[in-house]
Amino acid sequence: MGGGVDAYKSQLEALRSVNATLTALLARLEAENQALKAQLNAALNKTLSEQASQLEAWTRATWIGAAAGTAAGAAATAVVFRRRM
């Protein structure tokens, strides 16, 4: 019987060792996961900021183009009306 108890104690110690190893591995993976999340969020924020700036520039250019087109259209219309009068 003593041998059986010793075998169980040995197995229990082996399981505790495996558990400690897995716990340490899990902690390492969780830390790596947090670091990767932070890196991904930083990259995403940078990309979104760049895209927002680009959209703002395009919108500004579109409004300028629309205003210039409207002014050119008004000028052309004025020329046509002047010629008719």
N, C-alpha and C positions, 0 to 999 in steps of 0.2 A: 504494500500500500504506500509506503514512503516514497517509492520510486514514482508512483503515479502522481503524487502530489508535487514532487519535484518537477515532473514533466509539465504539469499544468502551470506551475510557477514560472518555468522557463518560457513556456508559450506566452504567458501573460506579460512577461518582461519583453519578449520579442514584439508583441502587439503594441505595448507602450512605446517601444522604440520606433516602430513604424508610424504610430500615431503622432509622435513628436516630429518625425521627419515630414509627414504630410501636413502637419500644422504649420511648420516652418515654410514649406513650399507654398502653401495657400497664402500665407502672409506675404511672401515675396511676389506671388502672382497678383495679389490685390494691390500691392504697391506699384508694380509695373503697370497694371490696369489704370490706376489713378494718374500715373505719369503720362500714359498714352492718351487718356481722356483730356488732360490739360493741353497736351501738344496738339491734339485734334481740334479742340476748341479755339486755341490760338490761331491755328491755320484757317479755320472757318471764319473767325472774326476778321482776320486780315483780308480774306477773299471777299467777304460781304462788304467790308469797308471800301475795297477797291472797286467792286461792282457798283456800289452806291455812288461813288465819285464819278465813275464812267457814265452812269445813268443821268446824273445831274448835268454833266457836260453835254451829253447828247440832247437832253431836254432843253438846255439853254440854247444850244445850236439850232434846235428845231424852232423854238420861239423866235429867235433872231431871224431865221430863214422865213418864217411865216410873216413876221412884221415887215421884212424887206419885200417879200412878195406882195403883201397888201399895199405897201407904199408904192411899189412899181405899178401895180394894177391901178391904183388911184391916179398916179401920174399919167399913165397911158389913157385912162378914161378922160382925164382933164384935157389932154391933148386932143382927143377925138372930139370932145364937146366944143373946144375952142375952134377947131377947124370947121365945125358945123355952123358956128355962129358967125 
